[in-house]
Amino acid sequence: MEEVNEERRQVQSNGRCRYRHSYVIFSILVILAMCYYVIVNENSETWKATIGVLFQKTFHNKTSSETLNTVTRGIVSPTTVTRGIVSPTTVTRGIVSPTTVTRGIVSPTTVTRGISAAPWKPPDPYYVAYPHKYSFVINEPEKCQKENTFVVLIIPVSPGNVAARDAIRSTWGSEKVVADKTVSLLFLIGWPTSEDSEKLQEDLLRESEKHHDILQSDFWDSYYNLTIKTAVMLEWLSAYCQNAQYAMKIDSDMFLNVKNLVNLLLPAPKQNYMTGLVARNAMVLRDPHSKWYLPITAYSPFHYPPYALGLGYVFSLDLAGKLIEAAQHVKAVYIEDVFVGMCMKHLGIDLTNPPDGSLFNVFPVDYNRCHYSKLIATTTRSLENIVNFWRDLQTPGPYC
């Protein structure tokens, strides 16, 4: 009898062991499943936004959804860049794949259509993918050194806006020497995003070979990436143009009186100097219908710090590196001129008001030969205005 009871106890003990073993395995599987769920969801949002170069992402624009190799909001990585040379990158739809490079220009390109997939979503609608390491696909790394530049003009422009580039090249962009000072000109472009992006990219390469005045970086060229565009401009200036004394960021729809710009800069400070149409105590727009709307979650103060309107501002070249350093500590907003003002505030550097409030104009100024001979920059209503106004100012005779 005792042997039977002992046998029963042994069977019960073995059953309890098997039960505990099964329970432990089941618990481990549940924990692993939970971890997998959390990681997948985190990777699809915040983690992928932060360390996007480690994951494959999908981009969406108004015309298409495209999958790029290791991309974050138009970022192509990894790329190896040395003095403007990109080699090699794996890309799709108008983006370069293995390349032959001469003079910092990527040519020719091998292009394939992207794979349609669900669009990647940023952590929030006002997320700006900066800081991040962007690379130059088309570069002019020796521009400032070769031309012994005094002031370099950087014009952000969309890839397809050839008309604006040609209008500027034939007017104020053609003024290369003023008062024995060299003025250099460069157009800054991102990746084309339209349906004809493959052709646009090929056209850009040919245009660059002809004029040698184009910089192109690997971010999507769009309105909401203007802050990235400005940061890339500052990075280029810091890396390739430190021998120059000043730079001006100016929009492609502007009329610029280059002579007056140079005359303004001749006696200007060589350090910590930025001027333009300076906005002070500007209120943050909370109306969701506004083009410049920013929610409290993106920027909580009620007023912006002082900033120079993005239509055209001038700064000493020492600020390029300082602003890039500040940008590593300031949360980026998509309004590029405001972001530059935020970086200036972080540096504790105030902006300089222009000596005359009429030098920089946010609204188009009706043409008057005398008036245009005195201003520095103004918005215009058309490219035709830019051409006609500039030509009239070049004709002999008194201005006033």
Buried (B, 14 or more C-beta within 10 A) or exposed (E): EEEEEEEEEEEEEEEEEEEEEEEEEEEEEEEEEEEEEEEEEEBBBBBBBBEBBEBEBBBEBEEBBBBBBBBBBBBBBEBEBEEBBBBBBBBBBBBBBEBEBEBBBBBEBEBEEBEEBEBBBBEEEBBBBBBBEBBBBBBBBBBBEEBEBBBBBBBBBBBBBBEBBBBBBEBBBEBEEBEEBBBBBBBBBBBBBBEEBBBBBBBBBEBBBEBBBBBBBBBBBBEBBBBBBBBBBBBBBBBBBBEBBBBBBBBBBBBBBBBBBBBBBEEBEEEBBBBBBBBEEBEBBEEEEEEEBBEEEBBEEEEBBBBBBBBBBBBBBBBBBBBBBBBEEBEBBBBBBBBBBBBBBBBEBBBBBBEEEEBBBBEBBEBEBEBBBBBBBBBBEEBEBBBBBBEEBEEEEEEE
